[in-house]
Amino acid sequence: MAVYQWKSSSPEETMAFAEKLGHRLREGDVLTLEGDLGAGKTTFTKGLGLGLGVKRTINSPTFTIMKEYMGRLPFYHMDVYRLEDSDEDLGFEEFFEGDGVCVVEWAHYIEEFLPEERLDITISYDSESSRTISLKTSSGHFDEVCKEIIK
């Protein structure tokens, strides 16, 4: 397990960084995404979608819990903020073990359902335009991906 950090000076840089990551993702990859409101989680997710070849507009699934997009792989964008006090099993494993890529915002609310092998991403607010993106790996695959995109 390793932790990598990258600094972004703008939403455009954040999106471009996430796009590079999206190009390297493969079937079954699960990413968690944490950060305060306004930190740039949706901007990051839009970049991932670009890297996965998604053509549709990506926006936060806050009121639907999950949105599905098609690119070179299915892309499942989950926002589990509203599940904070829920113990209900909503079948997340189907998606985590499926044929696509999952990104889960506010993932700490469903920690018990998350797979061990995943990439945990935290976006920290540094200033109005600056963010620190921390990537914590759990496998050799994600270590290689992070080494490729952080040079």
C-alpha positions in Angstrom: 0.0 0.0 0.0 1.3 3.4 -0.9 0.1 7.0 -0.9 0.7 9.4 -3.7 -0.1 13.1 -3.9 -0.7 15.6 -6.7 -1.4 19.3 -6.6 -3.9 20.9 -8.8 -4.1 24.7 -9.5 -7.4 24.7 -11.3 -10.6 22.7 -12.1 -9.2 22.1 -15.6 -6.0 20.6 -14.1 -8.0 18.4 -11.8 -10.1 17.2 -14.7 -7.1 16.5 -16.9 -5.4 14.5 -14.1 -8.5 12.4 -13.6 -8.8 11.9 -17.4 -5.2 10.4 -17.4 -6.3 8.1 -14.6 -9.5 7.1 -16.4 -7.5 6.0 -19.5 -5.7 3.5 -17.3 -8.6 2.0 -15.5 -9.9 -1.5 -16.2 -12.9 -3.7 -15.6 -13.7 -4.2 -12.0 -11.8 -1.2 -10.7 -13.3 0.6 -7.7 -12.4 4.1 -6.6 -13.5 5.9 -3.6 -13.7 9.7 -3.6 -13.8 11.8 -0.4 -13.6 15.5 0.1 -15.6 18.4 1.5 -18.5 19.9 -0.4 -17.0 22.0 -3.2 -13.6 20.2 -3.1 -14.0 19.1 -6.7 -15.3 15.5 -6.5 -17.7 16.0 -9.4 -15.0 17.7 -11.5 -12.7 14.8 -10.8 -15.4 12.3 -11.8 -16.1 14.2 -15.1 -12.4 13.8 -15.9 -12.6 10.1 -15.1 -15.5 9.8 -17.5 -13.5 11.5 -20.3 -10.7 9.0 -19.8 -13.2 6.2 -20.0 -14.7 7.6 -23.2 -18.1 8.7 -21.8 -19.8 11.1 -24.1 -22.8 12.1 -21.9 -22.6 15.0 -19.4 -21.6 13.7 -16.0 -23.2 15.3 -13.0 -23.6 14.4 -9.3 -26.1 11.6 -8.6 -27.0 13.1 -5.3 -30.7 12.4 -5.5 -30.5 9.1 -7.3 -27.5 7.4 -5.5 -26.1 6.1 -8.7 -25.8 7.0 -12.4 -24.6 4.7 -15.1 -22.7 5.9 -18.2 -21.3 4.0 -21.1 -17.8 4.4 -22.5 -15.2 1.9 -23.3 -16.4 0.3 -20.1 -19.6 0.8 -18.1 -19.0 3.6 -15.6 -21.0 3.7 -12.3 -20.9 6.9 -10.4 -22.3 6.6 -6.9 -23.0 9.3 -4.3 -23.8 7.5 -1.1 -24.1 10.6 1.1 -27.7 10.0 1.8 -27.0 6.5 3.2 -25.1 7.8 6.2 -27.4 6.0 8.7 -28.5 3.1 6.6 -27.6 -0.5 7.3 -29.5 -1.7 4.2 -27.6 -3.8 1.7 -28.4 -2.1 -1.6 -26.5 -4.6 -3.8 -23.3 -2.6 -4.3 -21.3 -5.8 -4.7 -23.0 -6.4 -8.1 -21.3 -3.2 -9.4 -18.0 -3.6 -7.5 -17.5 -7.1 -8.9 -19.0 -6.3 -12.3 -17.8 -5.4 -15.8 -17.3 -1.7 -15.3 -15.5 0.9 -13.2 -17.1 2.3 -10.0 -16.4 5.6 -8.4 -18.1 6.1 -5.0 -18.4 9.6 -3.4 -18.7 9.7 0.4 -17.6 6.0 0.4 -16.9 6.0 4.2 -20.7 5.7 4.7 -20.7 2.2 3.1 -17.2 1.1 4.2 -18.4 -2.4 5.2 -19.6 -3.0 1.6 -16.4 -1.8 -0.2 -13.9 -4.3 -1.7 -10.5 -4.4 -0.2 -8.8 -3.8 -3.5 -9.6 -0.2 -4.5 -8.1 3.2 -5.0 -9.0 5.7 -2.2 -8.9 9.3 -3.4 -9.2 12.3 -1.2 -9.4 15.8 -2.5 -8.4 18.5 0.0 -9.2 22.2 -0.4 -6.0 24.3 -0.2 -7.2 27.6 -1.5 -9.9 28.9 -3.9 -8.2 27.4 -6.9 -5.7 24.9 -5.4 -6.4 21.3 -4.3 -4.3 18.4 -3.1 -5.3 15.0 -4.5 -4.2 12.1 -2.4 -4.3 8.5 -3.8 -4.0 5.6 -1.5 -3.5 2.3 -3.2 -4.3 -1.2 -2.1 -2.8 -3.3 -4.9 0.0 -3.5 -7.4 -2.3 -2.5 -10.2 -3.2 0.8 -8.6 0.5 1.4 -7.6 1.5 1.0 -11.3 -1.4 3.3 -12.4 -0.3 6.0 -9.9 3.3 5.8 -10.9 2.3 6.3 -14.5 0.2 9.4 -13.9 2.3 11.1 -11.3 5.6 11.8 -12.8 
